[in-house]
Amino acid sequence: DSSARKSELQRKKIFGYDGDMMRSFFVQGMADAHYIANIKTSRKSLDAMIEMQREAGTDPEKANPYLNEMMAREAQSLETRDQSWLDMANRMTAHWFLTFSPSFYLQQMTQTYTLSLPWLAGKYNYFKSERALRAAYKEVLPLIKDTNLKEHLDFSKLPADVRDMLQTLVGRGRINIGIEAEIGTHRSTTGNAAAQAFENASDFLRGGINRIEAVNRATAAIAAYRLEMQRPGGTKASAIEAADKVVHITHGSYDGFNTPRYFGKNAVTRSITQFRRFQIIQLSMLARMGYNWAKGANKTERAIAKKQFLFLMGHMFGLAGAKGLPMWGLASLVYTLGKMAFGDDDDPEDLEEVLRNNGGLMLTKGIPAWLGVDVSDKLGMGKVTSLLPYTDVDLTSKGGVEKVITGLAGPFLGGMTTKMGNAMV
């Protein structure tokens, strides 16, 4: 009881003081976890690196680039850093584009059907895959009942045939590490009532993001697992790998290992490259499909990749028209540059206007826009090849060029602050 009372004292002006008691427990818990993990694994990690160095000596030209990258990542993981104002700015930007954006929740809720279904359909048949996803949703969604947004889903309540698989994926970090990680963990310690209210609201909505993503990932995994088990020659091991693959490729992994090392070099690079992991995940999925289609190990693998790609393009075109196709961002930039170099004042302002004038709304923005609900900027992949996905690119005026240059500084300066400034003006 004495210790509990003392823990309530606010030791102000003491290094490391934090007015949020629960935050203090969290930080201490993380520190203890890292310490225990280091005791358990440091020897194994050192032995592994020594073995890697030995193996690299047999083929230095091929192996050393990989060895150097692993060593650099290991060194970077041991670095400590203080929070900067850019970390707080990145968190504000994440709230702007993710936590408090209704369109983001729409994107999250539809991700399994827009991205995972084409991947499954290419291998297991479109309608069988859709039925498997629908059945999985009926089993996973009831787990949300009677739980708050800060609790993890209890997969032990799911049917016995998928429990071991889901626990395996949880252990690999496939289910609970998603785009919510973009928001960061830095919190205000001012004690201000308004700041605390904001933190509470953001925590609630972050719980919602985490919950939606966990449901989506678990659902895609269950569908893939069962479809693989039903396939002739399917085994439990192959089914677990199929479930792992569909989650990893179509929903992505937001952990540090799946992030380019340069992104986390310092606060500036973290700000400039914020949200780029989502682009990389989608680009890597497209690259994988394209490579397997052209260079697959056998005819079957190439046929599967071809169907996956065509199903994905069909989804994107139906939902968002030409604006939803992956090359839209690059094609728009090429059109703008071409108009500046060879066009005249009578040419349409942008590529979207060209398509709308010649092909109509459905061709340009998809079926939902034709029905009166424009989601082409939210559900499509049109920005995946864009250099500035959060900036309105305009190279026809001085102000537009200045905005593009600012956009290169990342979503905070090029996206959120620009839009806030325009709103105030």
BELVENLIN-V958608 format. One record per residue. N is the residue number from 1. PHI is phi in whole degrees, 0 to 359 (NA if undefined). BURIAL is I if it has 16 or more other C-alpha atoms within 10 Angstrom, else O. Layout:
n=N phi=PHI burial=BURIAL
n=N phi=PHI burial=BURIAL
This chain:
n=1 phi=NA burial=O
n=2 phi=297 burial=O
n=3 phi=296 burial=O
n=4 phi=297 burial=O
n=5 phi=295 burial=O
n=6 phi=294 burial=O
n=7 phi=293 burial=O
n=8 phi=278 burial=O
n=9 phi=291 burial=O
n=10 phi=265 burial=O
n=11 phi=278 burial=O
n=12 phi=293 burial=O
n=13 phi=65 burial=O
n=14 phi=255 burial=O
n=15 phi=303 burial=O
n=16 phi=89 burial=O
n=17 phi=299 burial=O
n=18 phi=218 burial=I
n=19 phi=291 burial=I
n=20 phi=268 burial=I
n=21 phi=297 burial=O
n=22 phi=295 burial=O
n=23 phi=297 burial=O
n=24 phi=298 burial=O
n=25 phi=299 burial=O
n=26 phi=297 burial=O
n=27 phi=298 burial=O
n=28 phi=295 burial=O
n=29 phi=297 burial=O
n=30 phi=296 burial=O
n=31 phi=297 burial=O
n=32 phi=295 burial=O
n=33 phi=296 burial=O
n=34 phi=295 burial=O
n=35 phi=295 burial=O
n=36 phi=296 burial=O
n=37 phi=298 burial=O
n=38 phi=295 burial=O
n=39 phi=298 burial=O
n=40 phi=284 burial=O
n=41 phi=244 burial=O
n=42 phi=299 burial=O
n=43 phi=294 burial=O
n=44 phi=296 burial=O
n=45 phi=295 burial=O
n=46 phi=296 burial=O
n=47 phi=299 burial=O
n=48 phi=295 burial=O
n=49 phi=293 burial=I
n=50 phi=296 burial=O
n=51 phi=294 burial=O
n=52 phi=298 burial=I
n=53 phi=297 burial=I
n=54 phi=295 burial=O
n=55 phi=294 burial=O
n=56 phi=297 burial=I
n=57 phi=295 burial=O
n=58 phi=282 burial=O
n=59 phi=209 burial=O
n=60 phi=303 burial=O
n=61 phi=299 burial=O
n=62 phi=275 burial=O
n=63 phi=271 burial=O
n=64 phi=300 burial=I
n=65 phi=302 burial=O
n=66 phi=290 burial=O
n=67 phi=298 burial=I
n=68 phi=298 burial=O
n=69 phi=296 burial=O
n=70 phi=296 burial=I
n=71 phi=294 burial=O
n=72 phi=295 burial=O
n=73 phi=294 burial=I
n=74 phi=298 burial=O
n=75 phi=296 burial=O
n=76 phi=296 burial=O
n=77 phi=293 burial=O
n=78 phi=269 burial=O
n=79 phi=286 burial=O
n=80 phi=249 burial=O
n=81 phi=211 burial=O
n=82 phi=272 burial=O
n=83 phi=291 burial=O
n=84 phi=242 burial=O
n=85 phi=294 burial=O
n=86 phi=291 burial=O
n=87 phi=296 burial=I
n=88 phi=294 burial=I
n=89 phi=297 burial=I
n=90 phi=297 burial=I
n=91 phi=292 burial=I
n=92 phi=299 burial=I
n=93 phi=296 burial=I
n=94 phi=298 burial=I
n=95 phi=296 burial=I
n=96 phi=298 burial=O
n=97 phi=272 burial=I
n=98 phi=242 burial=I
n=99 phi=302 burial=I
n=100 phi=254 burial=O
n=101 phi=251 burial=O
n=102 phi=302 burial=O
n=103 phi=294 burial=O
n=104 phi=296 burial=O
n=105 phi=294 burial=I
n=106 phi=297 burial=O
n=107 phi=298 burial=O
n=108 phi=296 burial=I
n=109 phi=291 burial=I
n=110 phi=258 burial=O
n=111 phi=297 burial=I
n=112 phi=296 burial=I
n=113 phi=282 burial=I
n=114 phi=281 burial=I
n=115 phi=246 burial=I
n=116 phi=288 burial=I
n=117 phi=300 burial=I
n=118 phi=301 burial=I
n=119 phi=296 burial=I
n=120 phi=292 burial=I
n=121 phi=297 burial=I
n=122 phi=297 burial=I
n=123 phi=255 burial=I
n=124 phi=243 burial=I
n=125 phi=92 burial=I
n=126 phi=299 burial=I
n=127 phi=288 burial=O
n=128 phi=296 burial=O
n=129 phi=293 burial=I
n=130 phi=297 burial=I
n=131 phi=295 burial=O
n=132 phi=295 burial=I
n=133 phi=295 burial=I
n=134 phi=298 burial=O
n=135 phi=295 burial=O
n=136 phi=295 burial=I
n=137 phi=300 burial=I
n=138 phi=297 burial=O
n=139 phi=273 burial=O
n=140 phi=277 burial=I
n=141 phi=302 burial=O
n=142 phi=299 burial=O
n=143 phi=295 burial=I
n=144 phi=289 burial=I
n=145 phi=299 burial=O
n=146 phi=64 burial=O
n=147 phi=232 burial=O
n=148 phi=268 burial=O
n=149 phi=288 burial=I
n=150 phi=266 burial=O
n=151 phi=268 burial=O
n=152 phi=282 burial=O
n=153 phi=291 burial=I
n=154 phi=266 burial=O
n=155 phi=288 burial=I
n=156 phi=292 burial=O
n=157 phi=273 burial=O
n=158 phi=279 burial=O
n=159 phi=307 burial=O
n=160 phi=299 burial=O
n=161 phi=292 burial=O
n=162 phi=245 burial=I
n=163 phi=296 burial=O
n=164 phi=300 burial=O
n=165 phi=298 burial=I
n=166 phi=293 burial=I
n=167 phi=296 burial=O
n=168 phi=298 burial=O
n=169 phi=291 burial=I
n=170 phi=299 burial=I
n=171 phi=297 burial=O
n=172 phi=276 burial=O
n=173 phi=80 burial=O
n=174 phi=279 burial=I
n=175 phi=267 burial=I
n=176 phi=255 burial=I
n=177 phi=251 burial=I
n=178 phi=232 burial=I
n=179 phi=293 burial=I
n=180 phi=303 burial=I
n=181 phi=296 burial=O
n=182 phi=296 burial=I
n=183 phi=284 burial=I
n=184 phi=88 burial=O
n=185 phi=241 burial=O
n=186 phi=295 burial=O
n=187 phi=234 burial=O
n=188 phi=288 burial=O
n=189 phi=240 burial=O
n=190 phi=285 burial=O
n=191 phi=80 burial=O
n=192 phi=296 burial=O
n=193 phi=297 burial=O
n=194 phi=295 burial=O
n=195 phi=296 burial=O
n=196 phi=293 burial=I
n=197 phi=296 burial=O
n=198 phi=297 burial=O
n=199 phi=298 burial=O
n=200 phi=295 burial=O
n=201 phi=295 burial=O
n=202 phi=292 burial=I
n=203 phi=299 burial=O
n=204 phi=298 burial=O
n=205 phi=289 burial=I
n=206 phi=297 burial=I
n=207 phi=298 burial=I
n=208 phi=294 burial=I
n=209 phi=300 burial=I
n=210 phi=299 burial=I
n=211 phi=293 burial=I
n=212 phi=299 burial=I
n=213 phi=292 burial=I
n=214 phi=296 burial=I
n=215 phi=298 burial=I
n=216 phi=299 burial=I
n=217 phi=293 burial=I
n=218 phi=296 burial=I
n=219 phi=296 burial=I
n=220 phi=298 burial=I
n=221 phi=294 burial=I
n=222 phi=298 burial=I
n=223 phi=299 burial=I
n=224 phi=296 burial=I
n=225 phi=299 burial=I
n=226 phi=290 burial=I
n=227 phi=296 burial=I
n=228 phi=290 burial=I
n=229 phi=295 burial=I
n=230 phi=281 burial=O
n=231 phi=286 burial=O
n=232 phi=305 burial=O
n=233 phi=90 burial=O
n=234 phi=289 burial=O
n=235 phi=237 burial=O
n=236 phi=298 burial=O
n=237 phi=295 burial=O
n=238 phi=293 burial=O
n=239 phi=291 burial=I
n=240 phi=296 burial=I
n=241 phi=293 burial=I
n=242 phi=295 burial=I
n=243 phi=295 burial=I
n=244 phi=300 burial=I
n=245 phi=294 burial=I
n=246 phi=294 burial=I
n=247 phi=289 burial=I
n=248 phi=296 burial=I
n=249 phi=276 burial=I
n=250 phi=269 burial=I
n=251 phi=254 burial=I
n=252 phi=86 burial=I
n=253 phi=238 burial=I
n=254 phi=254 burial=I
n=255 phi=281 burial=O
n=256 phi=295 burial=O
n=257 phi=293 burial=O
n=258 phi=266 burial=O
n=259 phi=244 burial=O
n=260 phi=307 burial=O
n=261 phi=302 burial=O
n=262 phi=298 burial=O
n=263 phi=301 burial=I
n=264 phi=258 burial=I
n=265 phi=298 burial=O
n=266 phi=203 burial=O
n=267 phi=297 burial=I
n=268 phi=293 burial=I
n=269 phi=293 burial=O
n=270 phi=296 burial=I
n=271 phi=287 burial=I
n=272 phi=295 burial=I
n=273 phi=261 burial=I
n=274 phi=302 burial=I
n=275 phi=72 burial=I
n=276 phi=289 burial=I
n=277 phi=299 burial=I
n=278 phi=296 burial=I
n=279 phi=298 burial=I
n=280 phi=296 burial=I
n=281 phi=299 burial=I
n=282 phi=290 burial=I
n=283 phi=297 burial=I
n=284 phi=293 burial=O
n=285 phi=296 burial=I
n=286 phi=296 burial=I
n=287 phi=296 burial=O
n=288 phi=296 burial=I
n=289 phi=298 burial=I
n=290 phi=297 burial=I
n=291 phi=294 burial=O
n=292 phi=295 burial=I
n=293 phi=295 burial=I
n=294 phi=271 burial=O
n=295 phi=235 burial=O
n=296 phi=303 burial=I
n=297 phi=297 burial=O
n=298 phi=209 burial=O
n=299 phi=297 burial=O
n=300 phi=296 burial=O
n=301 phi=297 burial=I
n=302 phi=293 burial=I
n=303 phi=293 burial=I
n=304 phi=297 burial=I
n=305 phi=297 burial=I
n=306 phi=299 burial=I
n=307 phi=293 burial=I
n=308 phi=301 burial=I
n=309 phi=296 burial=I
n=310 phi=292 burial=O
n=311 phi=297 burial=I
n=312 phi=296 burial=I
n=313 phi=296 burial=I
n=314 phi=298 burial=I
n=315 phi=298 burial=I
n=316 phi=296 burial=I
n=317 phi=291 burial=I
n=318 phi=295 burial=I
n=319 phi=280 burial=I
n=320 phi=224 burial=I
n=321 phi=63 burial=I
n=322 phi=298 burial=I
n=323 phi=293 burial=I
n=324 phi=270 burial=I
n=325 phi=281 burial=I
n=326 phi=303 burial=I
n=327 phi=273 burial=I
n=328 phi=300 burial=I
n=329 phi=301 burial=I
n=330 phi=291 burial=I
n=331 phi=296 burial=I
n=332 phi=297 burial=I
n=333 phi=295 burial=I
n=334 phi=297 burial=O
n=335 phi=297 burial=I
n=336 phi=298 burial=I
n=337 phi=294 burial=O
n=338 phi=295 burial=O
n=339 phi=296 burial=I
n=340 phi=294 burial=O
n=341 phi=275 burial=O
n=342 phi=234 burial=O
n=343 phi=275 burial=O
n=344 phi=225 burial=O
n=345 phi=294 burial=O
n=346 phi=276 burial=O
n=347 phi=290 burial=O
n=348 phi=303 burial=O
n=349 phi=296 burial=O
n=350 phi=214 burial=O
n=351 phi=295 burial=I
n=352 phi=299 burial=I
n=353 phi=295 burial=O
n=354 phi=300 burial=O
n=355 phi=292 burial=I
n=356 phi=295 burial=O
n=357 phi=289 burial=O
n=358 phi=255 burial=O
n=359 phi=237 burial=O
n=360 phi=89 burial=O
n=361 phi=292 burial=I
n=362 phi=295 burial=I
n=363 phi=296 burial=I
n=364 phi=281 burial=I
n=365 phi=236 burial=I
n=366 phi=95 burial=I
n=367 phi=296 burial=I
n=368 phi=304 burial=I
n=369 phi=295 burial=I
n=370 phi=298 burial=I
n=371 phi=272 burial=O
n=372 phi=110 burial=O
n=373 phi=236 burial=O
n=374 phi=273 burial=I
n=375 phi=241 burial=I
n=376 phi=297 burial=I
n=377 phi=276 burial=O
n=378 phi=254 burial=I
n=379 phi=256 burial=I
n=380 phi=273 burial=I
n=381 phi=250 burial=I
n=382 phi=297 burial=I
n=383 phi=265 burial=I
n=384 phi=294 burial=I
n=385 phi=258 burial=I
n=386 phi=277 burial=I
n=387 phi=287 burial=I
n=388 phi=228 burial=I
n=389 phi=293 burial=I
n=390 phi=250 burial=I
n=391 phi=230 burial=I
n=392 phi=283 burial=O
n=393 phi=282 burial=I
n=394 phi=218 burial=I
n=395 phi=256 burial=I
n=396 phi=264 burial=O
n=397 phi=218 burial=O
n=398 phi=297 burial=O
n=399 phi=297 burial=O
n=400 phi=294 burial=O
n=401 phi=296 burial=O
n=402 phi=298 burial=O
n=403 phi=294 burial=I
n=404 phi=296 burial=I
n=405 phi=298 burial=O
n=406 phi=297 burial=I
n=407 phi=298 burial=I
n=408 phi=295 burial=I
n=409 phi=279 burial=I
n=410 phi=108 burial=I
n=411 phi=298 burial=I
n=412 phi=292 burial=I
n=413 phi=282 burial=I
n=414 phi=275 burial=I
n=415 phi=245 burial=I
n=416 phi=292 burial=I
n=417 phi=294 burial=O
n=418 phi=297 burial=I
n=419 phi=292 burial=O
n=420 phi=295 burial=O
n=421 phi=297 burial=O
n=422 phi=297 burial=O
n=423 phi=294 burial=O
n=424 phi=289 burial=O
n=425 phi=291 burial=O
